[in-house]
Amino acid sequence: RSEIADAQSKSWLVVATVTALMYLVLVGLVQRGSNTIRRQQQELAANVQHLTLLLGQNEELHARVRRAATRTTELNERYLRRISAELHDGPAQVLALALLRLESTVGDQAGSAPSAEQQREVERIEGSLRGALADIRHLSAGLRLPELEPLSLPDTVTRVMREHERASNTLVDLNLVGLPDCAPVAVKITVYRLIQEALSNAFRHGGGQ
């Protein structure tokens, strides 16, 4: 019986030892896994915080770019309006005065019966002056934008189309689909200028009627 008891004691001791070792191994594995998970959570939280900061900076940069683009568009339009006014008040007035002086000079010399060559030369000069004056006035009018702020985006498109039809004596087919009513002024200016240039190029260089 003593041998059996010793064997049982040794067996229980071995079982207890193995169980303890397994428990320690499991505890170590769990602890290690827990530490890994905790570290990864901390790294993930740090990455999320960094990405959030980057997204905030990115949004701020986009906002700055939009504001800068808006300011640039407004400055460009202001500059174009000034050029338009200077063309109208400068070269256009000079050409108009030259035409008046030319007509007055020709009228004063009407009794002297100019030769046919002189008459043709005068007509060529007068035609050149009138053409230059018309071009300058057309250019000056094209540089000036109508007041776009109260207009919707479809109204802006319609307005530039009508302006082109009136200036070129042509017809434009308009088909508007899915345009939003509201848009920033900078967007309406860009749309106006884009369509204005496209229609002008089609008329002047493509023979668009």
Protein Blocks (a to p, Z undefined) as FASTA:
>chain_A
ZZmmmmmmmmmmmmmmmmmmmmmmmmmmmmmmmmmmmmmmmmmmmmmmmmmmmmmmmmmm
mmmmmmmmmmmmmmmmmmmmmmmmmmmmmmmmmmmmmmmmmmmmmmmmmmnopafklmmm
mmmmmmmmmmmmmmmmmmmmmmpccdfklpcfklmmmmmmmmmmmmnopacddddehiaf
bdcfklmmmmmmmmmmmmmmmmmmnopZZ
